[in-house]
């Protein structure tokens, strides 16, 4: 698995990473000049966070001596912090480091937490947690951590939440209809709308500007990337061919 960039008319695919053990789950810095991503280097049985330039240059580990496993990074809007999920203690936790690799600690709570995502102003963190025995979406203030507010309900997992650029909506994937589909809610958890309907999984949704959403789907029997309007209309397939195409992330400068 490597990281690619789609440019121009969406037919130009440029390989950015050349990681011998694979690179995945990229997140742009606010200026689009760097990417943080998860790698299986140096241990193929674990994950660590690494940073590279937008052209794949100047690659480095984010945190020297970091304890595995760390993955699912999200760069803060001010460029100063990176949230990520970790499996340090035998359960999943959401932690934060500075962009130069200083550990800022993890969210409190004796339950698993994963898939962190910053609000557009950087004052809140979305994550999924299993506090009630199933994976639901929560939001907490940061760095003045508040009691997390639960935004979704149900007995099936909700995953991969992300705020819209204006902070008014949250897109996420959920298995509440039997397989993973893409859903949209308001930032307070109200007015849920199902955006995709297929018999295969649709996952890892990410906003592309204010009006479009990219996501990965297995609807053709192979993981490919798709783009749709925020209401689920005008679906466009972005990638074609064998291989795992997943974890889209958009930057306005690219």
C-alpha positions in Angstrom: 0.0 0.0 0.0 1.4 3.4 -1.0 0.1 7.0 -0.9 -0.9 8.6 -4.3 -2.1 12.0 -5.2 -4.9 12.6 -7.7 -4.6 15.9 -9.6 -6.0 17.8 -12.6 -8.8 16.1 -14.4 -8.8 13.2 -11.8 -7.0 10.9 -14.2 -3.5 11.8 -13.0 -2.3 9.6 -10.2 1.1 10.4 -8.8 2.8 8.0 -6.3 4.0 10.0 -3.3 5.3 7.4 -0.8 7.8 4.6 -1.4 7.6 2.9 1.9 9.0 -0.7 1.7 6.4 -1.9 4.2 3.5 0.3 3.1 2.1 3.7 3.9 -1.6 4.5 4.5 -4.1 6.8 6.3 -2.5 10.1 5.2 -3.5 13.5 6.6 -2.4 16.9 5.2 -0.8 19.7 7.1 -2.9 22.9 6.8 -0.5 24.3 4.2 -0.6 21.2 2.1 3.2 21.0 2.2 3.5 17.9 4.5 1.7 14.7 5.1 1.5 12.6 8.3 0.7 8.9 7.7 0.9 5.5 9.3 3.6 3.0 8.3 4.6 -0.5 9.3 8.2 0.6 9.4 10.3 -0.5 11.1 8.2 -3.4 12.6 5.9 -5.1 10.1 3.7 -6.3 13.0 3.0 -2.7 14.3 2.3 0.8 13.1 4.2 4.1 13.6 3.5 7.7 12.5 5.8 9.3 9.9 5.9 12.7 8.2 7.0 13.6 4.7 6.8 16.5 2.3 4.0 16.6 -0.3 6.4 15.2 -2.9 7.5 12.4 -0.6 10.8 14.0 0.4 12.3 14.6 3.9 10.5 11.7 5.5 11.0 11.2 9.2 9.4 9.5 12.2 7.0 11.8 14.0 8.0 10.7 17.5 11.4 9.3 18.2 11.2 6.1 20.2 7.4 6.0 19.8 5.8 2.9 21.3 3.7 0.9 18.7 1.0 0.9 17.6 0.1 4.4 16.4 -2.1 5.1 13.4 -5.2 7.1 12.1 -3.5 10.5 12.4 -5.3 13.9 11.9 -3.4 17.1 11.6 -4.9 20.1 13.5 -6.1 23.1 11.5 -3.5 25.4 13.1 -0.7 23.0 12.1 0.6 22.6 15.7 -0.8 19.2 16.7 -1.5 15.8 15.4 -4.2 13.6 17.0 -4.0 9.8 16.5 -5.2 6.5 17.8 -2.9 4.1 19.7 -2.9 0.6 21.1 -0.2 1.2 23.7 -2.0 -0.3 26.7 -3.9 -3.1 25.1 -6.9 -1.0 24.3 -7.4 1.8 21.8 -6.9 5.4 22.9 -6.9 8.8 21.2 -3.7 10.7 21.9 -2.2 14.0 20.7 1.4 15.0 19.8 2.9 18.3 18.6 3.8 18.4 14.9 7.5 18.1 16.0 6.8 14.9 17.9 6.3 16.0 21.5 3.8 13.8 23.4 0.8 15.8 24.8 -1.0 12.9 26.3 -4.2 11.0 25.7 -7.9 11.5 26.3 -9.2 10.3 29.6 -11.8 7.6 30.1 -11.6 3.9 30.9 -12.9 2.7 27.5 -11.6 2.4 23.9 -11.4 5.5 21.7 -10.4 5.7 18.0 -10.6 7.7 14.7 -9.9 11.2 16.0 -10.8 14.2 13.8 -10.4 17.9 14.6 -13.1 20.6 14.3 -12.4 23.3 11.7 -11.3 25.8 14.4 -9.3 23.1 16.3 -11.2 23.6 19.5 -12.9 20.1 19.5 -12.0 16.5 18.7 -14.4 14.0 17.3 -13.7 10.3 18.0 -15.5 7.0 18.3 -15.8 5.2 21.6 -17.2 2.0 23.0 -18.2 3.5 26.4 -21.7 1.9 26.1 -20.5 -1.4 24.6 -20.7 -0.3 20.9 -18.8 2.2 18.8 -20.6 5.6 18.8 -19.4 9.1 17.9 -18.4 11.5 20.6 -17.1 15.1 20.7 -15.0 16.8 23.3 -13.4 20.2 23.8 -9.6 20.4 23.4 -7.2 21.2 25.0 -9.6 22.1 27.8 -11.0 18.6 27.7 -14.7 18.4 28.6 -16.9 15.5 29.4 -17.4 13.9 25.9 -20.8 14.4 24.4 -22.3 11.3 22.7 -23.7 12.2 19.2 -24.9 8.9 17.8 -26.9 6.0 19.3 -27.4 2.3 18.4 -25.9 -1.1 18.6 -23.9 -1.1 15.4 -20.5 0.6 14.9 -20.2 4.2 13.7 -16.7 5.0 12.4 -14.5 7.6 10.7 -16.3 10.8 11.6 -15.3 14.1 10.1 -16.6 17.7 10.5 -17.6 19.6 7.4 -15.4 22.6 6.7 -18.0 25.0 8.2 -18.3 22.8 11.3 -22.1 22.4 10.9 -22.2 18.7 9.8 -20.4 15.4 10.5 -20.0 12.7 7.9 -19.3 9.1 9.0 -19.6 5.5 8.1 -22.0 3.2 10.0 -22.9 -0.5 9.9 -26.4 0.2 11.3 -28.1 -1.0 8.1 -26.2 -4.4 7.8 -23.1 -3.2 6.0 -21.1 0.1 6.2 -22.8 3.0 4.5 -22.1 6.8 4.6 -24.3 8.9 6.8 -24.6 12.7 7.6 -25.7 14.3 10.8 -25.7 17.9 12.1 -22.9 18.7 14.5 -25.2 18.3 17.5 -26.1 14.7 16.3 -29.5 15.5 14.9 -31.2 15.1 11.5 -29.4 11.9 10.4 -29.4 11.2 6.6 -28.2 8.1 4.9 -26.1 9.1 1.8 -25.1 5.8 0.2 -27.1 2.5 -0.4 -25.3 -0.5 -1.7 -24.8 -4.1 -0.6 -21.0 -3.6 -0.1 -19.2 -1.5 2.4 -18.7 2.3 2.0 -16.1 3.6 4.4 -13.6 6.4 5.3 -15.6 9.4 4.1 -13.8 12.7 3.8 -15.0 16.2 2.8 -13.8 17.6 -0.5 -14.6 21.3 -0.1 -17.9 22.2 1.4 -20.2 20.4 -1.0 -18.6 17.0 -1.9 -17.6 13.9 -0.1 -15.0 11.3 -1.1 -15.1 7.8 0.2 -13.9 4.2 -0.4 -16.2 1.5 -1.5 -16.1 -2.2 -2.3 -19.2 -2.1 -4.5 -17.3 -3.4 -7.6 -15.6 -6.2 -5.7 -12.4 -4.2 -5.3 -11.7 -1.1 -3.0 -12.0 2.0 -5.1 -12.5 5.7 -4.4 -15.6 7.6 -5.2 -16.8 11.2 -5.1 -20.4 12.4 -4.5 -22.3 15.5 -3.6 -23.1 16.1 0.1 -26.6 14.8 -0.5 -25.4 11.6 -2.1 -26.1 12.6 -5.7 -23.9 12.6 -8.8 -21.6 9.7 -7.8 -18.3 9.6 -9.7 -15.7 6.8 -9.5 -12.2 8.2 -9.1 -10.0 5.1 -9.2 -10.0 1.9 -11.3 -8.1 -1.3 -11.2 -6.8 -3.9 -8.8 -5.4 -2.9 -5.4 -6.6 -1.3 -2.2 -7.7 2.3 -2.8 -8.8 3.8 0.5 -8.4 6.7 3.0 -9.0 9.7 0.7 -8.0 13.1 2.1 -8.4 16.4 0.3 -6.4 19.6 0.5 -7.5 22.8 -1.3 -4.0 23.6 -2.4 -3.6 20.3 -4.3 
